[in-house]
Amino acid sequence: MCGIVGLYLKNPALEPRLGEFVSDMLEEMGDRGPDSAGVAIYRNPAPAGGSKVSLFSTDPAENWHTRNDEISQALDVEFSVQIHASHAILTSAAPVDEVNGWIVSNWPDLRIMSIGTSIEIYKEKGHPKDVAGRFGFKDFAGTHAVAHTRMATESAVTTEHSHPFSTGLDLCLVHNGSLSNHNRLRNFLARQGGQFQTDNDSEVAAGYLTWRLSQGDSVVDALKSAIQDLDGFYTFAIGTSNGFSVLRDPIACKPAVLAENDDWVAMSSEYRAIARLPDAKHSNIWEPAPAQIYSWERSSSGNGASDAL
């Protein structure tokens, strides 16, 4: 069944409360997906030209400070580390490709959850309320986030199979539904150089968007192509470094609600999650139309301007 949550803050004064808002929304969707939960949050960008990577370890005794020292010495760049339960965020001025390549070659026991300049991904098995508490989501500040509660139907209940999925720089996707052509699409994308770490169809959807972006598409153009190329039923929420998008399939059988006011744009599988937000009752509330792309993006001036298509 699964539950989706998305929140894009238009009012910078609310950014210190982003984690609080998303945690409340995620908890409200707990009965739609009690198996696992995850959040992709955008905040604290890396230095210009630098990188930020989210890492997951299955070892409860993982020494992240030792890892941080090792990569700092190897690349001769100072890294900072933030530890949140089984995850750590490593940030530095080192280029993304250099950091990604070194980690893949030297730390095969770790899972890269995301890499880019501002994205952080945290996900784990367990009830969404417990997962949010484990990572301390309520204390996170940021500009926007997408989150997911999972009820596994087609793949294993593991941290790796949980949403969000990130297959490109600062790109993430959460999905409610099922794709019917994901195996064929996975094979096609693999021939284009795509790499997948699970058999989850949602990771294929994320990989498809990454491929379209690599061909020069904007996020909106990539989603237009997705309507034609992805078979099945789905509601997607997509996060990028400066924006947030929502798309339902042409039949739109999976539930979704959008709401917008002067302070924020919110999306969820059910309105009760949005109702937890401040001044929700005075928002413009609607059901997103089938096969219509809704996208909000910060302007280059960073003033929080948004657009919907």
C-alpha positions as CSV (number, residue, x, y, z in Angstrom):
1,M,0.0,0.0,0.0
2,C,2.7,2.5,1.1
3,G,2.5,6.2,2.0
4,I,4.2,9.1,0.5
5,V,5.0,12.5,2.1
6,G,6.5,15.5,0.5
7,L,7.1,19.1,1.8
8,Y,8.6,22.0,0.0
9,L,9.0,25.2,2.1
10,K,8.4,28.5,0.4
11,N,9.0,30.5,3.5
12,P,12.6,30.3,4.7
13,A,11.5,31.2,8.3
14,L,10.0,27.7,8.5
15,E,13.2,25.8,7.5
16,P,14.3,25.1,11.1
17,R,11.0,23.1,11.5
18,L,11.2,21.0,8.3
19,G,12.1,17.8,10.2
20,E,9.4,18.4,12.8
21,F,6.8,18.8,10.1
22,V,7.9,15.8,8.0
23,S,8.2,13.5,11.1
24,D,4.6,14.3,12.0
25,M,3.4,13.6,8.4
26,L,5.4,10.4,8.3
27,E,4.0,9.2,11.5
28,E,0.5,9.9,10.2
29,M,1.2,7.6,7.2
30,G,2.5,4.8,9.5
31,D,-0.5,2.5,9.0
32,R,0.0,2.7,5.2
33,G,3.5,1.3,5.5
34,P,4.7,-0.2,8.8
35,D,7.6,-2.2,7.4
36,S,10.1,0.6,6.9
37,A,10.5,4.3,6.3
38,G,12.9,6.8,4.9
39,V,13.4,10.5,4.3
40,A,15.4,12.4,1.7
41,I,16.1,15.9,3.0
42,Y,17.8,18.8,1.3
43,R,20.0,21.0,3.5
44,N,23.4,22.3,4.3
45,P,25.0,22.3,0.8
46,A,28.6,21.2,0.4
47,P,31.2,23.8,-0.6
48,A,31.1,24.9,-4.2
49,G,32.5,22.1,-6.3
50,G,32.4,19.7,-3.3
51,S,30.2,16.8,-2.4
52,K,28.0,15.2,0.2
53,V,27.5,11.5,0.5
54,S,25.0,9.5,2.7
55,L,26.4,6.1,3.8
56,F,24.8,3.1,5.5
57,S,26.5,0.4,7.5
58,T,25.0,-2.9,8.7
59,D,27.6,-3.0,11.5
60,P,26.2,-1.5,14.7
61,A,29.7,-1.0,15.9
62,E,30.8,0.9,12.8
63,N,33.5,3.5,13.6
64,W,32.5,6.4,11.3
65,H,35.3,8.6,12.7
66,T,37.9,6.1,11.6
67,R,36.2,6.0,8.1
68,N,36.3,9.8,8.0
69,D,40.0,9.9,8.8
70,E,40.7,7.2,6.2
71,I,39.1,9.0,3.3
72,S,40.4,12.4,4.4
73,Q,44.0,11.0,4.3
74,A,43.5,9.1,1.0
75,L,42.1,12.1,-0.9
76,D,44.1,14.7,1.0
77,V,40.9,16.7,1.7
78,E,39.3,17.4,5.0
79,F,35.9,15.6,5.4
80,S,33.3,16.3,8.1
81,V,31.1,13.5,9.4
82,Q,27.7,13.6,10.9
83,I,26.4,10.4,12.5
84,H,22.8,9.4,12.7
85,A,22.2,5.8,13.9
86,S,23.3,3.4,11.1
87,H,23.9,6.3,8.7
88,A,26.6,8.9,8.3
89,I,26.9,12.0,6.1
90,L,30.4,12.8,4.8
91,T,30.9,16.3,3.4
92,S,34.0,17.8,1.8
93,A,35.3,20.1,-0.9
94,A,36.4,17.0,-3.0
95,P,34.5,16.5,-6.3
96,V,31.6,14.2,-6.4
97,D,33.1,11.7,-8.9
98,E,36.3,11.4,-7.0
99,V,34.6,10.7,-3.7
100,N,32.1,8.3,-5.3
101,G,34.9,6.4,-7.1
102,W,37.0,6.1,-4.0
103,I,34.2,4.8,-1.8
104,V,33.1,2.2,-4.3
105,S,36.6,0.9,-4.7
106,N,37.7,1.0,-1.1
107,W,34.5,0.5,1.0
108,P,32.5,-2.2,-0.7
109,D,30.9,-3.1,2.6
110,L,29.1,0.2,2.8
111,R,26.0,1.3,0.9
112,I,25.9,4.7,-0.7
113,M,22.4,5.9,-0.1
114,S,22.8,9.2,-2.0
115,I,25.5,11.5,-3.3
116,G,25.4,15.1,-4.5
117,T,25.7,18.5,-2.9
118,S,22.7,18.9,-0.6
119,I,20.7,15.6,-0.4
120,E,20.8,13.4,2.6
121,I,18.9,10.0,2.7
122,Y,18.1,8.1,5.9
123,K,16.0,4.9,5.7
124,E,15.6,1.8,7.9
125,K,13.4,-1.1,8.7
126,G,10.7,-0.5,11.4
127,H,7.6,1.5,12.0
128,P,7.9,5.1,10.6
129,K,7.5,6.6,14.1
130,D,10.4,4.5,15.4
131,V,12.5,5.2,12.4
132,A,12.0,8.9,12.7
133,G,13.0,8.8,16.3
134,R,16.0,6.7,15.6
135,F,17.5,9.2,13.2
136,G,16.2,12.3,15.1
137,F,14.3,13.7,12.1
138,K,12.4,16.2,14.3
139,D,15.6,18.2,14.8
140,F,16.5,18.5,11.1
141,A,16.3,21.8,9.4
142,G,16.2,22.1,5.6
143,T,14.4,23.5,2.5
144,H,12.4,20.5,1.3
145,A,12.0,16.7,1.8
146,V,10.3,13.7,0.4
147,A,9.6,10.6,2.6
148,H,8.0,7.2,2.4
149,T,6.4,4.5,4.5
150,R,6.6,1.1,3.0
151,M,4.3,-2.0,3.0
152,A,6.5,-4.5,1.1
153,T,4.6,-6.4,-1.6
154,E,7.1,-7.3,-4.3
155,S,10.6,-7.3,-2.7
156,A,12.3,-8.0,0.6
157,V,11.8,-6.0,3.8
158,T,15.4,-4.6,4.1
159,T,17.0,-1.2,4.6
160,E,18.3,-1.3,1.0
161,H,14.8,-2.0,-0.5
162,S,13.3,0.9,1.4
163,H,12.5,4.2,-0.2
164,P,13.7,6.8,-1.1
165,F,15.9,5.6,-4.0
166,S,18.6,7.8,-5.3
167,T,20.3,7.0,-8.6
168,G,21.7,10.4,-9.6
169,L,23.3,13.5,-8.1
170,D,20.8,15.0,-5.7
171,L,17.9,13.1,-7.3
172,C,15.6,10.9,-5.3
173,L,12.2,9.2,-5.9
174,V,9.5,7.6,-3.7
175,H,6.8,5.5,-5.2
176,N,3.4,4.1,-4.3
177,G,2.3,1.5,-6.8
178,S,3.8,-1.1,-9.1
179,L,5.5,-1.0,-12.5
180,S,4.8,-3.9,-15.0
181,N,7.7,-3.3,-17.3
182,H,10.5,-2.7,-14.8
183,N,12.6,-5.8,-15.7
184,R,12.7,-4.9,-19.4
185,L,13.4,-1.3,-18.5
186,R,16.2,-2.4,-16.1
187,N,17.9,-4.3,-18.8
188,F,17.7,-1.4,-21.2
189,L,19.1,1.1,-18.6
190,A,21.9,-1.3,-17.7
191,R,23.0,-1.3,-21.4
192,Q,23.1,2.5,-21.1
193,G,25.4,2.3,-18.1
194,G,22.8,2.3,-15.3
195,Q,23.6,0.5,-12.1
196,F,21.1,-1.0,-9.7
197,Q,21.6,-2.3,-6.2
198,T,18.1,-3.9,-5.6
199,D,15.4,-5.7,-7.5
200,N,12.9,-3.0,-6.5
201,D,10.8,-1.5,-9.3
202,S,11.0,1.9,-7.7
203,E,14.8,2.0,-8.1
204,V,14.2,1.4,-11.9
205,A,11.9,4.4,-12.0
206,A,14.6,6.5,-10.3
207,G,17.2,5.1,-12.7
208,Y,15.0,6.0,-15.7
209,L,14.8,9.6,-14.6
210,T,18.6,9.7,-14.0
211,W,19.1,8.4,-17.6
212,R,16.7,11.0,-19.1
213,L,18.5,13.8,-17.2
214,S,21.8,12.5,-18.5
215,Q,20.4,13.0,-22.0
216,G,19.8,16.6,-21.3
217,D,16.2,16.5,-20.2
218,S,14.9,18.8,-17.5
219,V,13.0,17.0,-14.6
220,V,9.7,18.0,-16.2
221,D,10.8,16.7,-19.6
222,A,12.0,13.5,-18.0
223,L,8.6,13.0,-16.4
224,K,6.8,13.7,-19.7
225,S,8.8,10.8,-21.2
226,A,8.1,8.6,-18.1
227,I,4.4,8.9,-18.8
228,Q,5.0,7.2,-22.2
229,D,7.7,4.7,-21.1
230,L,6.7,3.5,-17.6
231,D,3.9,0.9,-17.6
232,G,1.9,0.3,-14.4
233,F,0.3,2.3,-11.7
234,Y,2.2,4.8,-9.7
235,T,2.3,8.0,-7.7
236,F,5.8,9.5,-7.7
237,A,7.3,12.2,-5.6
238,I,10.7,13.4,-6.8
239,G,13.2,15.5,-5.1
240,T,16.1,17.5,-6.7
241,S,18.5,20.0,-5.2
242,N,16.2,22.9,-5.8
243,G,12.8,21.4,-6.4
244,F,10.0,18.9,-5.8
245,S,7.7,17.2,-8.3
246,V,4.7,14.9,-8.3
247,L,3.3,12.6,-11.0
248,R,0.5,10.1,-11.1
249,D,0.0,7.5,-13.9
250,P,-2.7,8.1,-16.6
251,I,-5.2,6.0,-14.6
252,A,-4.3,7.5,-11.2
253,C,-5.6,4.6,-9.1
254,K,-3.1,5.3,-6.2
255,P,-4.2,8.1,-3.8
256,A,-2.6,11.5,-3.7
257,V,-3.4,14.9,-2.3
258,L,-1.6,18.2,-2.9
259,A,-1.9,21.4,-0.9
260,E,-0.3,24.8,-1.2
261,N,-0.3,28.1,0.6
262,D,2.0,31.1,0.9
263,D,4.4,29.2,3.2
264,W,4.7,25.7,1.7
265,V,3.6,23.0,-0.8
266,A,2.8,19.6,0.6
267,M,1.9,16.2,-0.9
268,S,0.8,13.0,0.8
269,S,-1.1,9.9,0.1
270,E,-3.9,11.1,2.4
271,Y,-4.9,14.5,3.6
272,R,-4.7,13.6,7.2
273,A,-0.9,13.9,7.0
274,I,-1.1,17.4,5.4
275,A,-3.6,18.4,8.2
276,R,-0.7,18.2,10.7
277,L,0.9,21.3,9.0
278,P,0.5,24.8,10.2
279,D,-2.5,26.7,8.6
280,A,-3.4,23.7,6.5
281,K,-7.1,24.5,6.6
282,H,-6.4,27.7,4.7
283,S,-4.5,26.0,1.9
284,N,-5.5,25.3,-1.6
285,I,-6.1,21.6,-1.5
286,W,-6.7,19.4,-4.6
287,E,-6.2,15.9,-6.0
288,P,-3.5,15.8,-8.6
289,A,-4.8,14.9,-12.1
290,P,-3.8,11.8,-13.9
291,A,-0.7,12.1,-16.1
292,Q,-0.2,15.8,-15.1
293,I,3.2,17.0,-13.9
294,Y,3.3,19.2,-10.8
295,S,6.7,20.8,-10.2
296,W,8.0,23.5,-7.9
297,E,11.5,24.9,-8.2
298,R,13.5,27.5,-6.4
299,S,14.5,30.5,-8.5
300,S,18.2,31.1,-9.2
301,S,18.1,33.9,-6.6
302,G,17.2,31.4,-4.0
303,N,14.1,33.4,-2.9
304,G,11.8,30.4,-2.6
305,A,9.8,31.2,-5.7
306,S,7.8,28.3,-7.1
307,D,6.0,27.2,-10.2
308,A,3.4,24.4,-10.9
309,L,2.9,22.9,-14.3
